Amino acid sequence: MSSGRNKNEQKFIARNKKAFHDYFVEETYEAGIELYGTEVKSLRLGKCNLKDSYCDFRAGEIFVVGMHVSPYEQGNIFNKNPLRDRRLLMHKREILKLFNAVRQDGLTVVPLSAYFSGRRVKLEVGLCRGKKLYDKRAAAAERDAKRTIDRKMKEHNV
């Protein structure tokens, strides 16, 4: 029985806007995430925060650290620690590629967004290079300049 929804439909749960402020995103990857039932129910309600999270490598596996999934209100004893480390599900060669990039090039793996792809929860992770303070200032100045140009264009078109 089909529910009438497209299996490839994506419903966003949370985005990590701070990651785009602090890093240059060089590549993105899609990863599954290992969750318990009450965590999935909480995610369906949109109770997730990726703000200070990052990915860590342990024994050939990749984990997301610092991702906050609020406890499910009706979950009582089945709720888990909201900040627990969660294993990401990726192909071994992708994990090795990310691990080598982090070790050799000094890059960081950061979660960019969490979303539902059909019934499954997916995490978009980015291979990122840290921005320096002057990069952040340049990006802010560029954003402000674009905003003022758009404002002036809108005034002249009205």
Secondary structure, 3 states (H helix, E strand, C coil): CCCCCCCCCEEEEEECHHHHHHEEEEEEEEEEECCCHHHHHHHHCCCEECCCCEEEEECCEEEEECCEECCCCCCHHHCCCCCCCEEEECCHHHHHHHHHHHHHHCCEEEEEEEEEECCEEEEEEEEEEECCHHHHHHHHHHHHHHHHHHHHHHHHHC
